[in-house]
Amino acid sequence: MSDHVYKQIELTGSSTQSSDDAIRCAIAKASKTLRNLHWFQVTDTRGHIENDKVVHWQVTIKVGLRIDD
């Protein structure tokens, strides 16, 4: 097994469905232009409330991209 090097980027995904969906949206969008996405870490979660209900989620994540050898 070789040693790996990773670059970290920060993304914020949003969704009206759930925090999990916000994460999935951020990763799906990033994967269209980035490669070697390897891991993520949630760093912040926010939501918008209207009429006593959560109507929108925003989740900020750090994503690790493996650098090619």
C-alpha positions in Angstrom: 0.0 0.0 0.0 1.4 3.4 -1.0 1.2 6.5 1.0 -1.5 9.0 -0.1 -1.7 12.8 0.0 -5.0 14.6 0.2 -6.2 18.1 -0.5 -9.1 19.5 1.5 -11.8 21.8 0.1 -14.9 23.2 1.8 -18.3 22.9 0.2 -21.8 24.0 1.3 -24.7 22.0 0.0 -28.4 22.9 0.4 -31.7 21.1 0.3 -35.3 21.5 1.1 -35.5 17.7 2.0 -32.9 17.0 4.7 -29.3 17.6 5.9 -28.3 14.3 4.4 -29.7 15.4 1.0 -27.7 18.7 1.3 -24.5 16.6 1.8 -25.4 14.4 -1.2 -26.1 17.5 -3.4 -22.7 19.1 -2.5 -20.8 15.9 -3.3 -22.7 15.2 -6.5 -22.1 18.7 -7.8 -18.5 18.7 -6.9 -17.9 15.2 -8.5 -18.9 16.7 -11.9 -15.6 18.7 -12.0 -13.4 17.1 -9.3 -12.0 13.6 -9.2 -10.7 11.3 -6.4 -13.2 12.5 -3.8 -12.4 10.2 -0.9 -13.9 11.4 2.4 -16.0 14.2 3.9 -16.5 15.7 7.4 -19.5 17.8 8.4 -18.3 21.1 9.9 -21.5 23.1 10.1 -25.3 22.6 9.8 -27.8 25.4 9.4 -31.5 25.5 8.7 -34.2 28.0 7.8 -37.5 28.0 9.7 -40.8 29.3 8.4 -44.1 28.9 10.2 -42.5 26.8 12.9 -41.2 24.2 10.4 -37.7 23.6 8.9 -38.0 24.5 5.2 -34.4 24.5 4.1 -31.1 22.9 5.2 -27.5 24.0 4.5 -24.6 21.8 5.4 -20.9 22.8 5.2 -18.5 19.9 4.7 -14.7 19.5 4.2 -14.0 17.1 1.4 -10.7 15.2 1.0 -9.4 14.7 -2.6 -6.7 12.2 -3.1 -3.8 13.7 -5.1 -2.7 11.5 -8.1 0.6 9.7 -7.9 
